[in-house]
Amino acid sequence: MRGEVALIREQGQDFAVLVVKNSVISNAQARDEMAEFGFREFGVRTALLSEDGRTWGDKDIVNWLEGVFLEQLPWREFSMA
């Protein structure tokens, strides 16, 4: 599996933003599985960002994401077998 993630430290809080396919945001089970994957893989709370710009996750992270330019986040690729 390959994807993009931004690992963020903001106001003393660490979290991840994981880019997912649009269909993941629309499917409750897939959302939960991807958020859990993000927590296991990166060790922090994980919000999801779909390819069409929709977000899902903890309200404080989602609210923070609404106020930033996504292009400025520290994106990096990750891969996992």
mmCIF file of the N, C-alpha and C atoms, coordinates in Angstrom:
data_MODEL
# 
_entry.id   MODEL 
# 
loop_
_atom_site.group_PDB 
_atom_site.id 
_atom_site.type_symbol 
_atom_site.label_atom_id 
_atom_site.label_alt_id 
_atom_site.label_comp_id 
_atom_site.label_asym_id 
_atom_site.label_entity_id 
_atom_site.label_seq_id 
_atom_site.pdbx_PDB_ins_code 
_atom_site.Cartn_x 
_atom_site.Cartn_y 
_atom_site.Cartn_z 
_atom_site.occupancy 
_atom_site.B_iso_or_equiv 
_atom_site.pdbx_formal_charge 
_atom_site.auth_seq_id 
_atom_site.auth_comp_id 
_atom_site.auth_asym_id 
_atom_site.auth_atom_id 
_atom_site.pdbx_PDB_model_num 
ATOM 1   N N  . MET A 1 1  ? 0.848   -1.169 0.000  1.00 0.00 ? 1  MET A N  1 
ATOM 2   C CA . MET A 1 1  ? 0.000   0.000  0.000  1.00 0.00 ? 1  MET A CA 1 
ATOM 3   C C  . MET A 1 1  ? 0.894   1.233  0.000  1.00 0.00 ? 1  MET A C  1 
ATOM 4   N N  . ARG A 1 2  ? 0.552   2.190  -0.832 1.00 0.00 ? 2  ARG A N  1 
ATOM 5   C CA . ARG A 1 2  ? 1.269   3.455  -0.903 1.00 0.00 ? 2  ARG A CA 1 
ATOM 6   C C  . ARG A 1 2  ? 0.288   4.590  -0.692 1.00 0.00 ? 2  ARG A C  1 
ATOM 7   N N  . GLY A 1 3  ? 0.769   5.669  -0.158 1.00 0.00 ? 3  GLY A N  1 
ATOM 8   C CA . GLY A 1 3  ? -0.107  6.811  0.040  1.00 0.00 ? 3  GLY A CA 1 
ATOM 9   C C  . GLY A 1 3  ? 0.664   8.039  0.452  1.00 0.00 ? 3  GLY A C  1 
ATOM 10  N N  . GLU A 1 4  ? -0.089  9.081  0.803  1.00 0.00 ? 4  GLU A N  1 
ATOM 11  C CA . GLU A 1 4  ? 0.490   10.334 1.261  1.00 0.00 ? 4  GLU A CA 1 
ATOM 12  C C  . GLU A 1 4  ? -0.025  10.648 2.657  1.00 0.00 ? 4  GLU A C  1 
ATOM 13  N N  . VAL A 1 5  ? 0.867   11.147 3.471  1.00 0.00 ? 5  VAL A N  1 
ATOM 14  C CA . VAL A 1 5  ? 0.519   11.516 4.834  1.00 0.00 ? 5  VAL A CA 1 
ATOM 15  C C  . VAL A 1 5  ? 1.266   12.799 5.195  1.00 0.00 ? 5  VAL A C  1 
ATOM 16  N N  . ALA A 1 6  ? 0.636   13.605 6.013  1.00 0.00 ? 6  ALA A N  1 
ATOM 17  C CA . ALA A 1 6  ? 1.299   14.770 6.607  1.00 0.00 ? 6  ALA A CA 1 
ATOM 18  C C  . ALA A 1 6  ? 1.295   14.550 8.111  1.00 0.00 ? 6  ALA A C  1 
ATOM 19  N N  . LEU A 1 7  ? 2.457   14.580 8.709  1.00 0.00 ? 7  LEU A N  1 
ATOM 20  C CA . LEU A 1 7  ? 2.582   14.461 10.155 1.00 0.00 ? 7  LEU A CA 1 
ATOM 21  C C  . LEU A 1 7  ? 2.748   15.868 10.710 1.00 0.00 ? 7  LEU A C  1 
ATOM 22  N N  . ILE A 1 8  ? 1.849   16.247 11.602 1.00 0.00 ? 8  ILE A N  1 
ATOM 23  C CA . ILE A 1 8  ? 1.726   17.626 12.057 1.00 0.00 ? 8  ILE A CA 1 
ATOM 24  C C  . ILE A 1 8  ? 1.951   17.718 13.566 1.00 0.00 ? 8  ILE A C  1 
ATOM 25  N N  . ARG A 1 9  ? 2.631   18.768 13.974 1.00 0.00 ? 9  ARG A N  1 
ATOM 26  C CA . ARG A 1 9  ? 2.681   19.164 15.388 1.00 0.00 ? 9  ARG A CA 1 
ATOM 27  C C  . ARG A 1 9  ? 2.203   20.603 15.425 1.00 0.00 ? 9  ARG A C  1 
ATOM 28  N N  . GLU A 1 10 ? 1.072   20.814 16.062 1.00 0.00 ? 10 GLU A N  1 
ATOM 29  C CA . GLU A 1 10 ? 0.462   22.146 16.120 1.00 0.00 ? 10 GLU A CA 1 
ATOM 30  C C  . GLU A 1 10 ? -0.032  22.388 17.541 1.00 0.00 ? 10 GLU A C  1 
ATOM 31  N N  . GLN A 1 11 ? 0.416   23.462 18.142 1.00 0.00 ? 11 GLN A N  1 
ATOM 32  C CA . GLN A 1 11 ? 0.021   23.839 19.494 1.00 0.00 ? 11 GLN A CA 1 
ATOM 33  C C  . GLN A 1 11 ? 0.196   22.677 20.472 1.00 0.00 ? 11 GLN A C  1 
ATOM 34  N N  . GLY A 1 12 ? 1.327   21.978 20.341 1.00 0.00 ? 12 GLY A N  1 
ATOM 35  C CA . GLY A 1 12 ? 1.653   20.882 21.251 1.00 0.00 ? 12 GLY A CA 1 
ATOM 36  C C  . GLY A 1 12 ? 0.927   19.584 20.970 1.00 0.00 ? 12 GLY A C  1 
ATOM 37  N N  . GLN A 1 13 ? 0.142   19.530 19.920 1.00 0.00 ? 13 GLN A N  1 
ATOM 38  C CA . GLN A 1 13 ? -0.604  18.329 19.558 1.00 0.00 ? 13 GLN A CA 1 
ATOM 39  C C  . GLN A 1 13 ? 0.015   17.699 18.317 1.00 0.00 ? 13 GLN A C  1 
ATOM 40  N N  . ASP A 1 14 ? 0.178   16.380 18.344 1.00 0.00 ? 14 ASP A N  1 
ATOM 41  C CA . ASP A 1 14 ? 0.668   15.638 17.193 1.00 0.00 ? 14 ASP A CA 1 
ATOM 42  C C  . ASP A 1 14 ? -0.493  14.897 16.555 1.00 0.00 ? 14 ASP A C  1 
ATOM 43  N N  . PHE A 1 15 ? -0.560  14.955 15.230 1.00 0.00 ? 15 PHE A N  1 
ATOM 44  C CA . PHE A 1 15 ? -1.589  14.206 14.519 1.00 0.00 ? 15 PHE A CA 1 
ATOM 45  C C  . PHE A 1 15 ? -1.142  13.984 13.080 1.00 0.00 ? 15 PHE A C  1 
ATOM 46  N N  . ALA A 1 16 ? -1.839  13.109 12.392 1.00 0.00 ? 16 ALA A N  1 
ATOM 47  C CA . ALA A 1 16 ? -1.549  12.806 10.997 1.00 0.00 ? 16 ALA A CA 1 
ATOM 48  C C  . ALA A 1 16 ? -2.770  13.131 10.152 1.00 0.00 ? 16 ALA A C  1 
ATOM 49  N N  . VAL A 1 17 ? -2.493  13.508 8.903  1.00 0.00 ? 17 VAL A N  1 
ATOM 50  C CA . VAL A 1 17 ? -3.550  13.686 7.910  1.00 0.00 ? 17 VAL A CA 1 
ATOM 51  C C  . VAL A 1 17 ? -3.216  12.708 6.792  1.00 0.00 ? 17 VAL A C  1 
ATOM 52  N N  . LEU A 1 18 ? -4.122  11.785 6.550  1.00 0.00 ? 18 LEU A N  1 
ATOM 53  C CA . LEU A 1 18 ? -3.910  10.710 5.594  1.00 0.00 ? 18 LEU A CA 1 
ATOM 54  C C  . LEU A 1 18 ? -4.822  10.925 4.391  1.00 0.00 ? 18 LEU A C  1 
ATOM 55  N N  . VAL A 1 19 ? -4.250  10.953 3.200  1.00 0.00 ? 19 VAL A N  1 
ATOM 56  C CA . VAL A 1 19 ? -5.040  11.109 1.976  1.00 0.00 ? 19 VAL A CA 1 
ATOM 57  C C  . VAL A 1 19 ? -5.650  9.759  1.614  1.00 0.00 ? 19 VAL A C  1 
ATOM 58  N N  . VAL A 1 20 ? -6.966  9.769  1.347  1.00 0.00 ? 20 VAL A N  1 
ATOM 59  C CA . VAL A 1 20 ? -7.683  8.536  1.009  1.00 0.00 ? 20 VAL A CA 1 
ATOM 60  C C  . VAL A 1 20 ? -8.543  8.761  -0.234 1.00 0.00 ? 20 VAL A C  1 
ATOM 61  N N  . LYS A 1 21 ? -8.971  7.681  -0.826 1.00 0.00 ? 21 LYS A N  1 
ATOM 62  C CA . LYS A 1 21 ? -9.890  7.758  -1.963 1.00 0.00 ? 21 LYS A CA 1 
ATOM 63  C C  . LYS A 1 21 ? -11.237 8.312  -1.490 1.00 0.00 ? 21 LYS A C  1 
ATOM 64  N N  . ASN A 1 22 ? -11.967 8.930  -2.400 1.00 0.00 ? 22 ASN A N  1 
ATOM 65  C CA . ASN A 1 22 ? -13.274 9.502  -2.066 1.00 0.00 ? 22 ASN A CA 1 
ATOM 66  C C  . ASN A 1 22 ? -14.206 8.476  -1.439 1.00 0.00 ? 22 ASN A C  1 
ATOM 67  N N  . SER A 1 23 ? -14.151 7.241  -1.929 1.00 0.00 ? 23 SER A N  1 
ATOM 68  C CA . SER A 1 23 ? -15.062 6.200  -1.443 1.00 0.00 ? 23 SER A CA 1 
ATOM 69  C C  . SER A 1 23 ? -14.832 5.864  0.027  1.00 0.00 ? 23 SER A C  1 
ATOM 70  N N  . VAL A 1 24 ? -13.629 6.079  0.534  1.00 0.00 ? 24 VAL A N  1 
ATOM 71  C CA . VAL A 1 24 ? -13.348 5.773  1.939  1.00 0.00 ? 24 VAL A CA 1 
ATOM 72  C C  . VAL A 1 24 ? -14.134 6.693  2.852  1.00 0.00 ? 24 VAL A C  1 
ATOM 73  N N  . ILE A 1 25 ? -14.191 7.970  2.524  1.00 0.00 ? 25 ILE A N  1 
ATOM 74  C CA . ILE A 1 25 ? -14.923 8.939  3.350  1.00 0.00 ? 25 ILE A CA 1 
ATOM 75  C C  . ILE A 1 25 ? -16.406 8.595  3.394  1.00 0.00 ? 25 ILE A C  1 
ATOM 76  N N  . SER A 1 26 ? -16.931 8.022  2.332  1.00 0.00 ? 26 SER A N  1 
ATOM 77  C CA . SER A 1 26 ? -18.357 7.708  2.240  1.00 0.00 ? 26 SER A CA 1 
ATOM 78  C C  . SER A 1 26 ? -18.739 6.404  2.933  1.00 0.00 ? 26 SER A C  1 
ATOM 79  N N  . ASN A 1 27 ? -17.760 5.617  3.374  1.00 0.00 ? 27 ASN A N  1 
ATOM 80  C CA . ASN A 1 27 ? -18.023 4.300  3.940  1.00 0.00 ? 27 ASN A CA 1 
ATOM 81  C C  . ASN A 1 27 ? -17.543 4.270  5.393  1.00 0.00 ? 27 ASN A C  1 
ATOM 82  N N  . ALA A 1 28 ? -18.473 4.156  6.331  1.00 0.00 ? 28 ALA A N  1 
ATOM 83  C CA . ALA A 1 28 ? -18.140 4.233  7.760  1.00 0.00 ? 28 ALA A CA 1 
ATOM 84  C C  . ALA A 1 28 ? -17.112 3.190  8.169  1.00 0.00 ? 28 ALA A C  1 
ATOM 85  N N  . GLN A 1 29 ? -17.249 1.970  7.713  1.00 0.00 ? 29 GLN A N  1 
ATOM 86  C CA . GLN A 1 29 ? -16.301 0.923  8.081  1.00 0.00 ? 29 GLN A CA 1 
ATOM 87  C C  . GLN A 1 29 ? -14.915 1.231  7.517  1.00 0.00 ? 29 GLN A C  1 
ATOM 88  N N  . ALA A 1 30 ? -14.850 1.655  6.264  1.00 0.00 ? 30 ALA A N  1 
ATOM 89  C CA . ALA A 1 30 ? -13.565 1.988  5.646  1.00 0.00 ? 30 ALA A CA 1 
ATOM 90  C C  . ALA A 1 30 ? -12.910 3.171  6.360  1.00 0.00 ? 30 ALA A C  1 
ATOM 91  N N  . ARG A 1 31 ? -13.710 4.181  6.752  1.00 0.00 ? 31 ARG A N  1 
ATOM 92  C CA . ARG A 1 31 ? -13.174 5.325  7.493  1.00 0.00 ? 31 ARG A CA 1 
ATOM 93  C C  . ARG A 1 31 ? -12.525 4.874  8.785  1.00 0.00 ? 31 ARG A C  1 
ATOM 94  N N  . ASP A 1 32 ? -13.267 4.064  9.540  1.00 0.00 ? 32 ASP A N  1 
ATOM 95  C CA . ASP A 1 32 ? -12.755 3.596  10.830 1.00 0.00 ? 32 ASP A CA 1 
ATOM 96  C C  . ASP A 1 32 ? -11.479 2.787  10.652 1.00 0.00 ? 32 ASP A C  1 
ATOM 97  N N  . GLU A 1 33 ? -11.448 1.919  9.634  1.00 0.00 ? 33 GLU A N  1 
ATOM 98  C CA . GLU A 1 33 ? -10.267 1.091  9.388  1.00 0.00 ? 33 GLU A CA 1 
ATOM 99  C C  . GLU A 1 33 ? -9.059  1.942  9.007  1.00 0.00 ? 33 GLU A C  1 
ATOM 100 N N  . MET A 1 34 ? -9.254  2.960  8.188  1.00 0.00 ? 34 MET A N  1 
ATOM 101 C CA . MET A 1 34 ? -8.139  3.810  7.778  1.00 0.00 ? 34 MET A CA 1 
ATOM 102 C C  . MET A 1 34 ? -7.646  4.679  8.928  1.00 0.00 ? 34 MET A C  1 
ATOM 103 N N  . ALA A 1 35 ? -8.545  5.183  9.750  1.00 0.00 ? 35 ALA A N  1 
ATOM 104 C CA . ALA A 1 35 ? -8.132  5.967  10.916 1.00 0.00 ? 35 ALA A CA 1 
ATOM 105 C C  . ALA A 1 35 ? -7.342  5.096  11.888 1.00 0.00 ? 35 ALA A C  1 
ATOM 106 N N  . GLU A 1 36 ? -7.786  3.857  12.075 1.00 0.00 ? 36 GLU A N  1 
ATOM 107 C CA . GLU A 1 36 ? -7.072  2.918  12.949 1.00 0.00 ? 36 GLU A CA 1 
ATOM 108 C C  . GLU A 1 36 ? -5.706  2.574  12.355 1.00 0.00 ? 36 GLU A C  1 
ATOM 109 N N  . PHE A 1 37 ? -5.660  2.371  11.031 1.00 0.00 ? 37 PHE A N  1 
ATOM 110 C CA . PHE A 1 37 ? -4.384  2.120  10.363 1.00 0.00 ? 37 PHE A CA 1 
ATOM 111 C C  . PHE A 1 37 ? -3.425  3.284  10.614 1.00 0.00 ? 37 PHE A C  1 
ATOM 112 N N  . GLY A 1 38 ? -3.910  4.502  10.443 1.00 0.00 ? 38 GLY A N  1 
ATOM 113 C CA . GLY A 1 38 ? -3.073  5.678  10.665 1.00 0.00 ? 38 GLY A CA 1 
ATOM 114 C C  . GLY A 1 38 ? -2.536  5.733  12.083 1.00 0.00 ? 38 GLY A C  1 
ATOM 115 N N  . PHE A 1 39 ? -3.368  5.415  13.049 1.00 0.00 ? 39 PHE A N  1 
ATOM 116 C CA . PHE A 1 39 ? -2.923  5.432  14.445 1.00 0.00 ? 39 PHE A CA 1 
ATOM 117 C C  . PHE A 1 39 ? -1.854  4.366  14.672 1.00 0.00 ? 39 PHE A C  1 
ATOM 118 N N  . ARG A 1 40 ? -2.088  3.155  14.155 1.00 0.00 ? 40 ARG A N  1 
ATOM 119 C CA . ARG A 1 40 ? -1.097  2.082  14.321 1.00 0.00 ? 40 ARG A CA 1 
ATOM 120 C C  . ARG A 1 40 ? 0.212   2.413  13.606 1.00 0.00 ? 40 ARG A C  1 
ATOM 121 N N  . GLU A 1 41 ? 0.113   2.916  12.390 1.00 0.00 ? 41 GLU A N  1 
ATOM 122 C CA . GLU A 1 41 ? 1.299   3.160  11.560 1.00 0.00 ? 41 GLU A CA 1 
ATOM 123 C C  . GLU A 1 41 ? 2.114   4.369  12.036 1.00 0.00 ? 41 GLU A C  1 
ATOM 124 N N  . PHE A 1 42 ? 1.448   5.447  12.421 1.00 0.00 ? 42 PHE A N  1 
ATOM 125 C CA . PHE A 1 42 ? 2.142   6.696  12.729 1.00 0.00 ? 42 PHE A CA 1 
ATOM 126 C C  . PHE A 1 42 ? 2.114   7.061  14.207 1.00 0.00 ? 42 PHE A C  1 
ATOM 127 N N  . GLY A 1 43 ? 1.321   6.342  15.013 1.00 0.00 ? 43 GLY A N  1 
ATOM 128 C CA . GLY A 1 43 ? 1.320   6.536  16.456 1.00 0.00 ? 43 GLY A CA 1 
ATOM 129 C C  . GLY A 1 43 ? 0.620   7.783  16.957 1.00 0.00 ? 43 GLY A C  1 
ATOM 130 N N  . VAL A 1 44 ? -0.208  8.401  16.104 1.00 0.00 ? 44 VAL A N  1 
ATOM 131 C CA . VAL A 1 44 ? -0.920  9.619  16.503 1.00 0.00 ? 44 VAL A CA 1 
ATOM 132 C C  . VAL A 1 44 ? -2.345  9.576  15.964 1.00 0.00 ? 44 VAL A C  1 
ATOM 133 N N  . ARG A 1 45 ? -3.189  10.436 16.518 1.00 0.00 ? 45 ARG A N  1 
ATOM 134 C CA . ARG A 1 45 ? -4.552  10.550 15.987 1.00 0.00 ? 45 ARG A CA 1 
ATOM 135 C C  . ARG A 1 45 ? -4.460  10.877 14.503 1.00 0.00 ? 45 ARG A C  1 
ATOM 136 N N  . THR A 1 46 ? -5.390  10.332 13.730 1.00 0.00 ? 46 THR A N  1 
ATOM 137 C CA . THR A 1 46 ? -5.323  10.483 12.287 1.00 0.00 ? 46 THR A CA 1 
ATOM 138 C C  . THR A 1 46 ? -6.644  10.992 11.734 1.00 0.00 ? 46 THR A C  1 
ATOM 139 N N  . ALA A 1 47 ? -6.560  12.061 10.972 1.00 0.00 ? 47 ALA A N  1 
ATOM 140 C CA . ALA A 1 47 ? -7.711  12.568 10.230 1.00 0.00 ? 47 ALA A CA 1 
ATOM 141 C C  . ALA A 1 47 ? -7.554  12.116 8.782  1.00 0.00 ? 47 ALA A C  1 
ATOM 142 N N  . LEU A 1 48 ? -8.673  11.973 8.093  1.00 0.00 ? 48 LEU A N  1 
ATOM 143 C CA . LEU A 1 48 ? -8.662  11.546 6.703  1.00 0.00 ? 48 LEU A CA 1 
ATOM 144 C C  . LEU A 1 48 ? -9.035  12.715 5.800  1.00 0.00 ? 48 LEU A C  1 
ATOM 145 N N  . LEU A 1 49 ? -8.352  12.807 4.672  1.00 0.00 ? 49 LEU A N  1 
ATOM 146 C CA . LEU A 1 49 ? -8.602  13.828 3.666  1.00 0.00 ? 49 LEU A CA 1 
ATOM 147 C C  . LEU A 1 49 ? -8.828  13.110 2.349  1.00 0.00 ? 49 LEU A C  1 
ATOM 148 N N  . SER A 1 50 ? -10.043 13.232 1.792  1.00 0.00 ? 50 SER A N  1 
ATOM 149 C CA . SER A 1 50 ? -10.330 12.563 0.526  1.00 0.00 ? 50 SER A CA 1 
ATOM 150 C C  . SER A 1 50 ? -9.761  13.358 -0.636 1.00 0.00 ? 50 SER A C  1 
ATOM 151 N N  . GLU A 1 51 ? -9.645  12.704 -1.765 1.00 0.00 ? 51 GLU A N  1 
ATOM 152 C CA . GLU A 1 51 ? -9.095  13.337 -2.968 1.00 0.00 ? 51 GLU A CA 1 
ATOM 153 C C  . GLU A 1 51 ? -9.911  14.550 -3.399 1.00 0.00 ? 51 GLU A C  1 
ATOM 154 N N  . ASP A 1 52 ? -11.212 14.569 -3.059 1.00 0.00 ? 52 ASP A N  1 
ATOM 155 C CA . ASP A 1 52 ? -12.053 15.717 -3.437 1.00 0.00 ? 52 ASP A CA 1 
ATOM 156 C C  . ASP A 1 52 ? -12.124 16.787 -2.334 1.00 0.00 ? 52 ASP A C  1 
ATOM 157 N N  . GLY A 1 53 ? -11.292 16.648 -1.296 1.00 0.00 ? 53 GLY A N  1 
ATOM 158 C CA . GLY A 1 53 ? -11.181 17.686 -0.276 1.00 0.00 ? 53 GLY A CA 1 
ATOM 159 C C  . GLY A 1 53 ? -12.035 17.515 0.958  1.00 0.00 ? 53 GLY A C  1 
ATOM 160 N N  . ARG A 1 54 ? -12.864 16.468 1.017  1.00 0.00 ? 54 ARG A N  1 
ATOM 161 C CA . ARG A 1 54 ? -13.651 16.242 2.233  1.00 0.00 ? 54 ARG A CA 1 
ATOM 162 C C  . ARG A 1 54 ? -12.756 15.698 3.331  1.00 0.00 ? 54 ARG A C  1 
ATOM 163 N N  . THR A 1 55 ? -13.101 16.019 4.576  1.00 0.00 ? 55 THR A N  1 
ATOM 164 C CA . THR A 1 55 ? -12.312 15.561 5.713  1.00 0.00 ? 55 THR A CA 1 
ATOM 165 C C  . THR A 1 55 ? -13.173 14.770 6.678  1.00 0.00 ? 55 THR A C  1 
ATOM 166 N N  . TRP A 1 56 ? -12.509 13.945 7.464  1.00 0.00 ? 56 TRP A N  1 
ATOM 167 C CA . TRP A 1 56 ? -13.181 13.174 8.495  1.00 0.00 ? 56 TRP A CA 1 
ATOM 168 C C  . TRP A 1 56 ? -12.183 12.911 9.600  1.00 0.00 ? 56 TRP A C  1 
ATOM 169 N N  . GLY A 1 57 ? -12.628 13.036 10.833 1.00 0.00 ? 57 GLY A N  1 
ATOM 170 C CA . GLY A 1 57 ? -11.776 12.752 11.980 1.00 0.00 ? 57 GLY A CA 1 
ATOM 171 C C  . GLY A 1 57 ? -12.221 13.564 13.174 1.00 0.00 ? 57 GLY A C  1 
ATOM 172 N N  . ASP A 1 58 ? -11.326 13.650 14.153 1.00 0.00 ? 58 ASP A N  1 
ATOM 173 C CA . ASP A 1 58 ? -11.623 14.435 15.349 1.00 0.00 ? 58 ASP A CA 1 
ATOM 174 C C  . ASP A 1 58 ? -11.943 15.868 14.968 1.00 0.00 ? 58 ASP A C  1 
ATOM 175 N N  . LYS A 1 59 ? -12.961 16.405 15.591 1.00 0.00 ? 59 LYS A N  1 
ATOM 176 C CA . LYS A 1 59 ? -13.468 17.737 15.248 1.00 0.00 ? 59 LYS A CA 1 
ATOM 177 C C  . LYS A 1 59 ? -12.374 18.808 15.304 1.00 0.00 ? 59 LYS A C  1 
ATOM 178 N N  . ASP A 1 60 ? -11.500 18.739 16.317 1.00 0.00 ? 60 ASP A N  1 
ATOM 179 C CA . ASP A 1 60 ? -10.469 19.765 16.428 1.00 0.00 ? 60 ASP A CA 1 
ATOM 180 C C  . ASP A 1 60 ? -9.492  19.714 15.253 1.00 0.00 ? 60 ASP A C  1 
ATOM 181 N N  . ILE A 1 61 ? -9.170  18.525 14.768 1.00 0.00 ? 61 ILE A N  1 
ATOM 182 C CA . ILE A 1 61 ? -8.271  18.409 13.619 1.00 0.00 ? 61 ILE A CA 1 
ATOM 183 C C  . ILE A 1 61 ? -8.974  18.890 12.353 1.00 0.00 ? 61 ILE A C  1 
ATOM 184 N N  . VAL A 1 62 ? -10.211 18.447 12.158 1.00 0.00 ? 62 VAL A N  1 
ATOM 185 C CA . VAL A 1 62 ? -10.974 18.848 10.974 1.00 0.00 ? 62 VAL A CA 1 
ATOM 186 C C  . VAL A 1 62 ? -11.133 20.372 10.945 1.00 0.00 ? 62 VAL A C  1 
ATOM 187 N N  . ASN A 1 63 ? -11.451 20.971 12.072 1.00 0.00 ? 63 ASN A N  1 
ATOM 188 C CA . ASN A 1 63 ? -11.576 22.432 12.128 1.00 0.00 ? 63 ASN A CA 1 
ATOM 189 C C  . ASN A 1 63 ? -10.258 23.117 11.796 1.00 0.00 ? 63 ASN A C  1 
ATOM 190 N N  . TRP A 1 64 ? -9.156  22.582 12.296 1.00 0.00 ? 64 TRP A N  1 
ATOM 191 C CA . TRP A 1 64 ? -7.848  23.157 12.014 1.00 0.00 ? 64 TRP A CA 1 
ATOM 192 C C  . TRP A 1 64 ? -7.550  23.072 10.511 1.00 0.00 ? 64 TRP A C  1 
ATOM 193 N N  . LEU A 1 65 ? -7.863  21.922 9.901  1.00 0.00 ? 65 LEU A N  1 
ATOM 194 C CA . LEU A 1 65 ? -7.603  21.734 8.472  1.00 0.00 ? 65 LEU A CA 1 
ATOM 195 C C  . LEU A 1 65 ? -8.366  22.742 7.614  1.00 0.00 ? 65 LEU A C  1 
ATOM 196 N N  . GLU A 1 66 ? -9.552  23.153 8.051  1.00 0.00 ? 66 GLU A N  1 
ATOM 197 C CA . GLU A 1 66 ? -10.340 24.118 7.291  1.00 0.00 ? 66 GLU A CA 1 
ATOM 198 C C  . GLU A 1 66 ? -9.666  25.480 7.216  1.00 0.00 ? 66 GLU A C  1 
ATOM 199 N N  . GLY A 1 67 ? -8.736  25.749 8.126  1.00 0.00 ? 67 GLY A N  1 
ATOM 200 C CA . GLY A 1 67 ? -8.094  27.056 8.165  1.00 0.00 ? 67 GLY A CA 1 
ATOM 201 C C  . GLY A 1 67 ? -6.681  27.100 7.606  1.00 0.00 ? 67 GLY A C  1 
ATOM 202 N N  . VAL A 1 68 ? -6.228  26.010 6.982  1.00 0.00 ? 68 VAL A N  1 
ATOM 203 C CA . VAL A 1 68 ? -4.861  25.993 6.438  1.00 0.00 ? 68 VAL A CA 1 
ATOM 204 C C  . VAL A 1 68 ? -4.893  25.686 4.943  1.00 0.00 ? 68 VAL A C  1 
ATOM 205 N N  . PHE A 1 69 ? -3.831  26.079 4.271  1.00 0.00 ? 69 PHE A N  1 
ATOM 206 C CA . PHE A 1 69 ? -3.659  25.703 2.872  1.00 0.00 ? 69 PHE A CA 1 
ATOM 207 C C  . PHE A 1 69 ? -3.056  24.302 2.855  1.00 0.00 ? 69 PHE A C  1 
ATOM 208 N N  . LEU A 1 70 ? -3.791  23.354 2.313  1.00 0.00 ? 70 LEU A N  1 
ATOM 209 C CA . LEU A 1 70 ? -3.354  21.959 2.332  1.00 0.00 ? 70 LEU A CA 1 
ATOM 210 C C  . LEU A 1 70 ? -2.021  21.767 1.618  1.00 0.00 ? 70 LEU A C  1 
ATOM 211 N N  . GLU A 1 71 ? -1.743  22.602 0.626  1.00 0.00 ? 71 GLU A N  1 
ATOM 212 C CA . GLU A 1 71 ? -0.493  22.499 -0.117 1.00 0.00 ? 71 GLU A CA 1 
ATOM 213 C C  . GLU A 1 71 ? 0.721   22.771 0.766  1.00 0.00 ? 71 GLU A C  1 
ATOM 214 N N  . GLN A 1 72 ? 0.515   23.478 1.867  1.00 0.00 ? 72 GLN A N  1 
ATOM 215 C CA . GLN A 1 72 ? 1.626   23.853 2.734  1.00 0.00 ? 72 GLN A CA 1 
ATOM 216 C C  . GLN A 1 72 ? 1.932   22.803 3.804  1.00 0.00 ? 72 GLN A C  1 
ATOM 217 N N  . LEU A 1 73 ? 1.114   21.775 3.899  1.00 0.00 ? 73 LEU A N  1 
ATOM 218 C CA . LEU A 1 73 ? 1.380   20.740 4.895  1.00 0.00 ? 73 LEU A CA 1 
ATOM 219 C C  . LEU A 1 73 ? 2.607   19.930 4.477  1.00 0.00 ? 73 LEU A C  1 
ATOM 220 N N  . PRO A 1 74 ? 3.303   19.345 5.440  1.00 0.00 ? 74 PRO A N  1 
ATOM 221 C CA . PRO A 1 74 ? 4.528   18.592 5.142  1.00 0.00 ? 74 PRO A CA 1 
ATOM 222 C C  . PRO A 1 74 ? 4.219   17.181 4.614  1.00 0.00 ? 74 PRO A C  1 
ATOM 223 N N  . TRP A 1 75 ? 3.727   17.101 3.405  1.00 0.00 ? 75 TRP A N  1 
ATOM 224 C CA . TRP A 1 75 ? 3.329   15.823 2.820  1.00 0.00 ? 75 TRP A CA 1 
ATOM 225 C C  . TRP A 1 75 ? 4.554   14.966 2.539  1.00 0.00 ? 75 TRP A C  1 
ATOM 226 N N  . ARG A 1 76 ? 4.367   13.670 2.720  1.00 0.00 ? 76 ARG A N  1 
ATOM 227 C CA . ARG A 1 76 ? 5.393   12.707 2.340  1.00 0.00 ? 76 ARG A CA 1 
ATOM 228 C C  . ARG A 1 76 ? 4.709   11.414 1.929  1.00 0.00 ? 76 ARG A C  1 
ATOM 229 N N  . GLU A 1 77 ? 5.399   10.657 1.108  1.00 0.00 ? 77 GLU A N  1 
ATOM 230 C CA . GLU A 1 77 ? 4.861   9.357  0.693  1.00 0.00 ? 77 GLU A CA 1 
ATOM 231 C C  . GLU A 1 77 ? 5.244   8.320  1.734  1.00 0.00 ? 77 GLU A C  1 
ATOM 232 N N  . PHE A 1 78 ? 4.377   7.326  1.859  1.00 0.00 ? 78 PHE A N  1 
ATOM 233 C CA . PHE A 1 78 ? 4.706   6.183  2.690  1.00 0.00 ? 78 PHE A CA 1 
ATOM 234 C C  . PHE A 1 78 ? 4.327   4.934  1.915  1.00 0.00 ? 78 PHE A C  1 
ATOM 235 N N  . SER A 1 79 ? 4.949   3.854  2.252  1.00 0.00 ? 79 SER A N  1 
ATOM 236 C CA . SER A 1 79 ? 4.578   2.573  1.646  1.00 0.00 ? 79 SER A CA 1 
ATOM 237 C C  . SER A 1 79 ? 4.611   1.508  2.718  1.00 0.00 ? 79 SER A C  1 
ATOM 238 N N  . MET A 1 80 ? 3.757   0.544  2.534  1.00 0.00 ? 80 MET A N  1 
ATOM 239 C CA . MET A 1 80 ? 3.643   -0.550 3.490  1.00 0.00 ? 80 MET A CA 1 
ATOM 240 C C  . MET A 1 80 ? 3.257   -1.798 2.726  1.00 0.00 ? 80 MET A C  1 
ATOM 241 N N  . ALA A 1 81 ? 3.840   -2.901 3.100  1.00 0.00 ? 81 ALA A N  1 
ATOM 242 C CA . ALA A 1 81 ? 3.536   -4.169 2.397  1.00 0.00 ? 81 ALA A CA 1 
ATOM 243 C C  . ALA A 1 81 ? 2.136   -4.638 2.679  1.00 0.00 ? 81 ALA A C  1 
# 
